[in-house]
Amino acid sequence: MQIDRRDFLKYSIWGLGLLAGASLFVPGAGYFLSPAWKEMTEDWILLGDADKIPVGEPTKLEFVQRRKDGWMTVEKKRSAWILTQDGKSFTAFDPHCTHLGCPYRWDVSKQEFLCPCHNAVFGINGNVISGPPPRPLDRYATRMEDGKLWLLPVLEKEKT
């Protein structure tokens, strides 16, 4: 089979165009999709010295969570209620009610967490005492290392 000069040039131009397009598309697609291929890592956040947290009294601590979003690092101020009964093991509660996500507060005189939105009441252990919340307070994982308290800002939802 013989092709004439016009068809040869037409096929050559099409081939070079496809080659040029592919050479631009493949690296561009890799650049834009590379964040999706990165493995997520656990980012523990230092809350401070564990001995500064009073025993038996929930304490609200604020922290800054840094999260890599594509190529940007996003910082967000967050908080958690920290409780220890013995100064060695710690419980960290998410500061939002499990009913509608309203912020709650610790009432020292009643020794309860109170949510003003729908009169939800939680005990010092995070369990529901009264009100509409469907489950106990959500928790964060904590760990102790060299007298420092660390928090993993991923919620562990309690089952009812």
C-alpha positions, 0 to 999 in steps of 0.5 A: 500500500502506498500513501501519497504525500498529502496523506503522509503529511496529514498523518504526521501532523496528527501524530505530532499533535497527539504526541505534543498533547500527551506530553503536556497532559500527563505531567499536568494531570500528575501535578493536579492529582498528586495531593490525592495520592499522598498518604494521610498522616496522624498529626498529634498536637502538643497541648502542654504540660500535663501537670498544669491540668487540675485533677478532677476539674474539666479544663478548656484548652485551645490549640491550633490545628495545622492541616495540609490541604493540597499545597496550602497549610490551613491553620484553624483554632480549636479547643477541647475539654480536658479531664483527668482524675489521677493526673496520669490518664486524660480524657479530651472531649470535643467542645460541641454538643452531640445534639446540634453541635452547640458549644457547651460549658462546664458549670462548677457549682453543678459539676455538669456540662451544660448546653444552653441550646436545648438544655442538654446536660452531660455528666463529668464523664461525658454521658448524657444526663438529660436533654435531647443529645443522642449520645455521650460527648465525642472524644479525642485520643490523647497520649502522655509523653515525657510529662507532655499531653498530646491530642489527636484532633480526630473525633472518636464518636461514642456509640449509644 
